[in-house]
Every structure is written in C-alpha cells, then in structure tokens.
C-alpha cells in the first residue's frame, strides 16, 4: 500500500508538472517548431506568398542547387561577405577585448569609468549609433572628411556610399559596437584567475609577456571559447547594421546572407529561395559550432 501511495503521488506530481508546462510547450511548438518545419517545406518550393498557397510550386532541391552552384551572384557575394565579416570582426574583437580587459584588470586609474564608457555602444540602439556614424562619416560635411580635407586630402573617401569603403566601415562599426561586451566578459574571467598562479610565475622569473602567454591566455580560454562561439553566430546573423547603414549597397558590396534572405523574401517575394538560404546558413552555423565544440577539447582549459 505504501509503494502504491508513493507511485500515485509521483503520478500526480508528474501530471501537475505537465499541466504547468503545457502552455509553454504549446507556445514553443506553435511559434518555434512549426515555423521551422514550414520553412523547410517552403525551401523545396517556388512560392510568391502574395499569390496565396495556390501559387506554391514544388521544385525539390532546385533552390539549394541554384544557391550552391553559384548561379545566384547576389547570394555568392553575400556568402563571401558574411565569411569575411565573421573572419575579421570575431578575432579582432576578441584580441582587442582581451588586451583592454587585461589593462583594466591591472588597476589602471579610472578603469571603472572606462569600462562604463566602452560598454555604452553595446547597450545603445544600433539604429541611433549608426545614424551618428553616418553623420560623422558624411562625405561632404562630416567631421572626418572635414579633417582629412584640412590635412590636404583632396578626395577623401565617400565611406558608406563607396563600394570600396562601405564594407570595411561596417566591419569597424561592428567591432566598436561589441567591444564593450567582450571587455566586460573578459574582465570577469580575469578576476577568476587565482593570483597564486601569477605569484608562482613571478617566482620562476617569468616576464609580464610570458605570464600573459602562459597563465592568462590558457586560464581565460573558457571565456574565449564562449565569446568566439557567440561572436561567430551573431556575425552570421548580422542584419540591422547593413539594413540601416547601406541597405546592402552600394550595389551588393555590403550584402550578407541575412540581408539576402530579407531581400528575397520581402522585396522579391521569393519565399522558396529565402527559406533555402536560411537553411544553408543554419547548416553552416551548426557545422562551425560543432567544429568549435570538438576543437575546444584541445585548447580550452577548465582547471
């Protein structure tokens, strides 16, 4: 009887837990699982959603073949721009973040105020920040070009409206905008390193550079792994900065995969191609994340 009563209580507890979890599970299925599965199905079709479901035409893997074969020049450019964007912003942002966090961790006067200042861009509106950057780098009357012309530069760059300079400027903005977050997270990780390790290194005669190389870098590796993983994911999803600053232009110079998906879906109304591109991006991000999870066993130190 006691065992039966215990089993009944366990059953009642499980049922109560399921009842409380049901609204969340239904919301997850309705707004997450079903749209994902629907996008997979749509990626196998040619569909202009303005024509309704009757205009949907099954094309199989043709959308994927078109994207991966390079026949869609806009996607190819967007794909390589995305790779370049991630390859530059993530390592540069991590390197600058670790260096500045190390400087702040060494007790520089006013470091708390500096940490607050560098964190402001991260918590500020990206739209507002980009408007400020567009004013600063305005080709004709912006302060940057005014200074350059005062220094004797006759034809300063057109910046956001230049096919040569727009994308590097977007990359610079991304590094500047996320640098504060990297610094704060690295700073927190540095605070968790035991001072005994530095004392032992000093006793062994290690220089400041050697302590940074052989103590700081290995002990901060879990934080580096976290920031690099999240940085790559966010860099592959960058959209708002491109949309606000350049709208993918001039031409397609600053287009990335996320902007390509938006353009195909809501400007050209090619939902099949947009969904296929989204799944291609998902597979790439998933593969890179798995490689990072496997590779971190060799260089991440948790002791």
Buried (B, 14 or more C-beta within 10 A) or exposed (E): EEEEEEEEEEEEEEEEEEEEEEEEEEEEEEEEEEEEEEBBEBBBBBBBBEEEEEEBEEBEEBBBEBBBEEEBEBBBBBBEBBBBBBEBBBEBBBEBBBEBBBBBBEEEEEBEEBBEEBBEBBEEEBEEBBEEBBEEBBBEEBEBBEEBEEEEEEEBBBBBBBBEBBBBBBBBBBBBBBBBBBBBBBBEBBEEBEEEBBEEBEEEEBEEEEBBEBBBBBBBBBBBBBBBBBBBBBBBBBBBBBBBBBEBBBEBBBBBBBBBBBBBBEEEBBBBBBBBBBBBBBEBBEEBEEEBEEEBEEEBEEE
